[in-house]
Amino acid sequence: MGTHLKPGDPAPEFAAPATDGHLLRSTDFLGRKLVLYFYPMDDTPGCTKQACSLRDTSASIAARGAAIVGVSAQGSESHQRFTEKYNLNFPLLADTDLKVAKSYGVAGSGLSGLLRSVAKVSERVTFIIDENGRISHIIDDPDCPDHGEEVLALL
């Protein structure tokens, strides 16, 4: 696991443009759970399976009081295409400078981090954040096709 964060830690605050271009902030989710998942790139096989799994379980996730937000380094236009193509029903953050990924420790470090920065991809890690803004669970090796079920088991 590349992140230095652990369950019980306060989740780092973030602010980044969402799929529709408006600024989405971590503070927008205080009072409810947040499934914040980092993924390498829009419209790639593993990332698509992961997003669609979360899409397909989103009603059950919402019924347990949680919102879903995806984060990757592509811009809002790429996220809009990805969202439309797969009918995603949650926002994707455009973390084009990897600022959010770095704050969560999923941008890699050393040579790996340098390569990820150049390629503009983060690690694939999911954080489940509680209503008070604390990390309750970290999934550092998500099962992409069944990721929604993984998340549900922890909510």
Secondary structure, 3 states (H helix, E strand, C coil): CCCCCCCCCECCCCEEECCCCCEEEHHHHCCCEEEEEECCCCCCHHHHHHHHHHHHHHHHHHHCCEEEEEEECCCHHHHHHHHHHHCCCCCEEECCCCHHHHHCCCCCCHHHHHHHHHHCCCCCEEEEECCCCEEEEEECCCCHHHHHHHHHHHC
